[in-house]
Amino acid sequence: MAKNKKQLKNTVETNNEKKSSVFQVITLTIIVPVLFTLAIVLIIAKVADVNVFDKAKEWTASIPFIGDDKQTADKENNSDDLVLEDRVVTLQAEVKEKEAQLFKLQDDLTKSSEEKEQLLIEQEKLVDEIAVLMRDKDDSKKEFKEIVTTFEKMSPKSSAPVLMKMSDAEAIKVLTNLKSDTLAAVLEKMPAENAAKYTTMMTK
């Protein structure tokens, strides 16, 4: 019985040794050379400036089923990217359009402000001119009143020749502002033709 156990133990150990020796043989004959070859290939690729990972992607893309799924995903990503790029371009165009509208509104606002200021300046000038004209008018009214008062004080014999030397418009203006009795006396001292002319003009 003890002998059988010993034989069984020896057999297990022999099998284990065979397994470990087979593994060592596989490691030494296959795995180590493959790793060594891969290392040499990577070094050559590095020297030749070849991206091994990109090449691996290309090779996997050519494999049926795997490559198709990847290409489909790439197409979908590219399609999404194109949509996003189009949207970005559209939004940028809208932003530029809004900026142009904003600049135009600001320009219009500036122009309208300048026009408003110009109108205010012109209005002030007109107000000043009106004030000057009103003063001149008041002064001319005062002067005219003084002229009429002078004619009132003059004798009809003296005032008649002076009026005939004035323009018809000025003479009529003075005559129409004289008192009725002074007017009658002045017209009496004028030649009949002049008196008739002035009387006709005053009635119109």
C-alpha positions as CSV (number, residue, x, y, z in Angstrom):
1,M,0.0,0.0,0.0
2,A,2.8,2.4,0.9
3,K,4.6,1.3,-2.2
4,N,1.5,2.2,-4.4
5,K,1.3,5.6,-2.8
6,K,4.9,6.2,-3.5
7,Q,4.5,5.1,-7.1
8,L,1.5,7.3,-7.4
9,K,3.4,10.2,-6.0
10,N,6.3,9.6,-8.3
11,T,3.9,9.4,-11.2
12,V,2.3,12.7,-10.3
13,E,5.7,14.4,-9.9
14,T,6.8,12.9,-13.2
15,N,3.6,14.3,-14.9
16,N,4.2,17.7,-13.2
17,E,7.8,17.7,-14.4
18,K,6.7,16.8,-17.9
19,K,4.1,19.6,-17.9
20,S,6.6,22.2,-16.6
21,S,9.2,21.1,-19.1
22,V,6.6,21.3,-21.9
23,F,5.7,24.8,-20.8
24,Q,9.3,25.8,-20.7
25,V,9.8,24.4,-24.1
26,I,6.8,26.3,-25.5
27,T,8.1,29.5,-23.7
28,L,11.6,29.2,-25.0
29,T,10.7,28.1,-28.6
30,I,7.6,30.2,-29.3
31,I,6.9,33.0,-26.9
32,V,10.4,34.3,-26.4
33,P,11.2,34.4,-30.2
34,V,7.8,36.1,-30.8
35,L,8.5,38.8,-28.2
36,F,12.0,39.3,-29.5
37,T,10.6,39.6,-33.1
38,L,7.9,42.1,-31.9
39,A,10.6,44.2,-30.1
40,I,12.7,44.3,-33.3
41,V,9.7,45.1,-35.4
42,L,8.7,48.0,-33.1
43,I,12.3,49.3,-33.1
44,I,12.4,49.2,-37.0
45,A,9.0,50.9,-37.2
46,K,10.1,53.6,-34.8
47,V,13.3,54.2,-36.9
48,A,11.2,54.1,-40.1
49,D,8.7,56.6,-38.5
50,V,5.8,54.3,-39.0
51,N,2.9,54.4,-36.5
52,V,2.2,50.8,-35.6
53,F,-1.0,51.5,-33.9
54,D,-2.5,53.3,-36.9
55,K,-1.5,50.4,-39.1
56,A,-3.1,48.0,-36.6
57,K,-6.3,50.0,-36.9
58,E,-6.2,49.8,-40.7
59,W,-5.7,46.0,-40.5
60,T,-8.5,45.6,-38.0
61,A,-10.7,47.7,-40.2
62,S,-10.1,45.3,-43.1
63,I,-11.3,42.3,-41.0
64,P,-14.9,41.5,-41.7
65,F,-17.5,42.4,-39.0
66,I,-15.0,44.2,-36.8
67,G,-14.0,46.7,-39.5
68,D,-17.6,47.2,-40.6
69,D,-18.8,48.2,-37.1
70,K,-15.9,50.5,-36.7
71,Q,-16.5,52.2,-40.1
72,T,-20.2,52.6,-39.3
73,A,-19.3,54.2,-36.0
74,D,-16.7,56.5,-37.7
75,K,-19.3,57.5,-40.4
76,E,-21.9,58.3,-37.6
77,N,-19.2,60.3,-35.8
78,N,-18.3,62.1,-39.0
79,S,-21.9,62.8,-39.7
80,D,-22.5,64.2,-36.2
81,D,-19.3,66.3,-36.6
82,L,-20.5,67.7,-39.9
83,V,-23.9,68.6,-38.4
84,L,-22.2,70.3,-35.5
85,E,-19.9,72.2,-37.8
86,D,-22.8,73.3,-40.0
87,R,-24.7,74.5,-36.9
88,V,-21.6,76.4,-35.6
89,V,-21.2,78.1,-39.0
90,T,-24.9,79.0,-39.1
91,L,-24.7,80.4,-35.5
92,Q,-21.5,82.4,-36.4
93,A,-23.3,83.8,-39.4
94,E,-26.3,84.8,-37.3
95,V,-24.0,86.4,-34.7
96,K,-22.3,88.5,-37.5
97,E,-25.7,89.5,-38.8
98,K,-26.9,90.6,-35.4
99,E,-23.6,92.5,-34.9
100,A,-24.1,94.3,-38.2
101,Q,-27.7,95.2,-37.2
102,L,-26.5,96.4,-33.8
103,F,-23.8,98.6,-35.4
104,K,-26.4,100.0,-37.9
105,L,-28.7,100.9,-35.0
106,Q,-25.9,102.5,-33.1
107,D,-24.9,104.5,-36.2
108,D,-28.6,105.5,-36.8
109,L,-28.9,106.5,-33.1
110,T,-25.7,108.6,-33.3
111,K,-26.9,110.3,-36.5
112,S,-30.3,111.0,-35.1
113,S,-28.6,112.5,-31.9
114,E,-26.4,114.7,-34.1
115,E,-29.4,115.8,-36.2
116,K,-31.3,116.6,-33.0
117,E,-28.4,118.7,-31.7
118,Q,-28.2,120.5,-35.1
119,L,-32.0,121.1,-35.1
120,L,-31.7,122.5,-31.5
121,I,-28.9,124.8,-32.6
122,E,-30.9,126.0,-35.7
123,Q,-34.0,126.5,-33.5
124,E,-31.9,128.7,-31.1
125,K,-30.6,130.7,-34.0
126,L,-34.2,131.2,-35.3
127,V,-35.4,132.3,-31.8
128,D,-32.6,134.8,-31.7
129,E,-33.4,136.1,-35.2
130,I,-37.1,136.4,-34.2
131,A,-36.1,138.3,-31.1
132,V,-33.9,140.7,-33.2
133,L,-36.7,141.2,-35.7
134,M,-39.2,141.9,-33.0
135,R,-36.9,144.5,-31.5
136,D,-36.3,146.0,-34.9
137,K,-40.1,146.0,-35.5
138,D,-40.7,147.6,-32.1
139,D,-37.9,150.2,-32.9
140,S,-39.4,150.9,-36.4
141,K,-42.9,151.2,-34.8
142,K,-41.5,153.7,-32.3
143,E,-39.6,155.6,-35.1
144,F,-42.7,155.6,-37.3
145,K,-44.9,156.9,-34.4
146,E,-42.3,159.6,-33.9
147,I,-42.4,160.5,-37.7
148,V,-46.3,160.6,-37.5
149,T,-46.1,162.8,-34.4
150,T,-43.7,165.1,-36.2
151,F,-46.0,165.4,-39.2
152,E,-48.9,166.1,-36.8
153,K,-46.9,169.0,-35.3
154,M,-45.8,170.4,-38.6
155,S,-47.9,172.9,-40.5
156,P,-49.9,171.4,-43.4
157,K,-48.1,173.8,-45.7
158,S,-44.7,172.4,-44.7
159,S,-45.6,168.8,-44.5
160,A,-47.4,168.5,-47.9
161,P,-44.1,169.1,-50.0
162,V,-42.2,166.6,-47.8
163,L,-44.8,163.9,-48.3
164,M,-44.8,164.4,-52.1
165,K,-41.0,163.8,-52.1
166,M,-41.4,160.4,-50.3
167,S,-42.3,157.2,-52.1
168,D,-46.0,156.5,-52.6
169,A,-45.9,153.6,-50.1
170,E,-44.2,155.7,-47.4
171,A,-46.4,158.7,-48.0
172,I,-49.6,156.5,-47.8
173,K,-48.4,154.9,-44.6
174,V,-47.9,158.3,-43.0
175,L,-51.1,159.8,-44.4
176,T,-53.3,156.8,-43.1
177,N,-51.9,157.3,-39.6
178,L,-52.5,161.1,-39.4
179,K,-55.6,162.4,-37.6
180,S,-58.5,163.1,-39.9
181,D,-58.4,166.9,-39.5
182,T,-54.6,167.0,-40.0
183,L,-55.0,164.7,-43.1
184,A,-57.6,167.0,-44.6
185,A,-55.5,170.1,-44.0
186,V,-52.4,168.4,-45.6
187,L,-54.3,167.2,-48.7
188,E,-55.7,170.8,-49.2
189,K,-52.1,172.1,-49.4
190,M,-51.2,169.6,-52.1
191,P,-51.8,170.1,-55.8
192,A,-55.1,168.6,-56.9
193,E,-53.5,165.7,-58.8
194,N,-51.4,164.6,-55.9
195,A,-54.3,164.9,-53.4
196,A,-56.5,162.8,-55.8
197,K,-53.8,160.2,-56.2
198,Y,-53.2,159.8,-52.5
199,T,-56.9,159.7,-51.7
200,T,-57.5,157.0,-54.3
201,M,-54.6,154.9,-53.0
202,M,-55.9,155.2,-49.4
203,T,-59.3,154.0,-50.3
204,K,-58.0,150.8,-51.9
